Amino acid sequence: MTYLDGHPLKNTRCVFVRYAEGVPLITGFQISPWSDDNTLDKREEYASTALVLVCPFRRIDDLLGVNGNNTQGWVNSYLSRQDDVTPFTKEILANMCGYHCGRDEADDAVFSAASLRTSQFGYDSDRAEDDSIFVDRITDCEDE
């Protein structure tokens, strides 16, 4: 779908209409699960991320609406839009939180197992090592 004549981006942009729901791929950070027991900062972080991902907007004011002027603007906006969020979207958000929680648990298990293996063989991971032997070897190679 193209923009109307006279629109400044008519010749370079278009609008795609999505007929099937898509799943956003979020990388680089994780969303903490929503919980009323979380700190306000954690709830604000979750609420702002969820709103940005699932609610169409042109400006931040579109997301915050009348809630933008209070201390819990993101949380209140998120809670006020719960009736508009589809079950599919709620499932995606829950899966994103579950993925990161599961990944953290798996990482902890791997590191714990690696620690057990090294301690069985008498390796002291806290031992100071002489890394200068590697630096000297690199210097020798550069001189050749």
N, C-alpha and C positions, 0 to 999 in steps of 0.2 A: 504494500500500500504506500503510495507516495504522498508527499505533502501537497497542499493546495498551492496554486500559483500565488506568487507574492511572498511565500514563506522563505526566509533567508537560507534555509538548508535544503530547499527543494531539489537542487541539482546534485547534491552530494549525499543525501541521507534518505532512508525510507523507514517505515515502521513494519515490523513483522508481527503477525498475529499468530499466537501459539494456540493450537487447538487441543493439545494434550499437555497435561501438567508435566513439568520437568523437575529434575532434581539438581539443586545447585551443588557444586563441588567447592567446598571450603578448604583452603589449605593455609598453613602458616600460623594458625592460632586455633584455640579450641574454645568452645562455649561451655561454661559450667552449667550443670543441670539446674533448672528452675526449682527453687525451694523457698517457701516463706521464711524459713529459718536462716537463709543466707543473709550476708550483710547487704546493706543498701547498694554498695558499689557493685557487688556481684549480680544483684537483681537488675540494676540499671544496665550493666554490660550485656546480660542475657536479653533484656527487653529491647535495647537499641539494636542489637544484632538481628534478633528475630524480626523486628519491624522492617529493618532495611532489606532483609532477605525476602520477605513474603508480602509486603504491602507496596503497591505502586505509589510513587511519589515524584514530584518535581523539585520540591524544596523540603528542607527539614521541617518547616512549619506544617507541611502536609501530614507528616507523621506525628508530630507532637500535638497539633491542633490547639485546643484551649488549655491543654495540660502543660504547655511549654514554659509557663512562668512560675511553676512551683518546683520545690526541691525534688519531687519524685516524678518529674514529667514523663520520662521514658516508661517507668513502671506503670503509671496511671494510663498512659496511652496504650500500652500493651494489654493491660487488663480490660480496658474499655473495648478493645477490638476482638476479644476472644470469640464472640459469636460469629464474626466474619471469617475466622480462620477455618479452613477446611480440615477434615480429619486427615487427609493425605499430608497436608502441611504440618499438622501436629505430630504425625508419625515421623516425618523427616527430621524435625527438630529433636524429637526424642532419640532417634537413631544417631544423630550427630553427637549428642551428649553421651549416649551409650558407647559409641565408637571410641571416643577419647578416653572414657573411663576404662573400657576394656583394654585399650592400648597401653594406658599407664600401668594397669595391673600386670599385663604381660611383660612390659619392660622391667617392672620390679622383680618379677619371677625370674627373668633371664639374668639380671644382675645378681640376684641372690644366689642362683645356681652357680654362676661363674665364680662368685666369691667363695662358695663352698669347695669348688674344685681346686681353686688355687691354694686355699688353706690346707687342703688334704696333702698337697705336695710340698708343703713347707715354704711356699712363696709368700713373702711379706710385702704386700702391696704398698705399705706405708714406708718402706725402706727407701732411703735416699739413694739415688742412682747417679753414677758418674756419666753424664751425657757428653762430657768433653771428648770421649773417644769417638763419638759420631761426628762431632764438629771437626776434630782433627782429620778424620778420614775424608770428609767433604773438602776441606781445605787442601789436602794432598791431591785430590782428584782435580781440583780447579787449577793447581799449579802445573799439572802435566800438560 
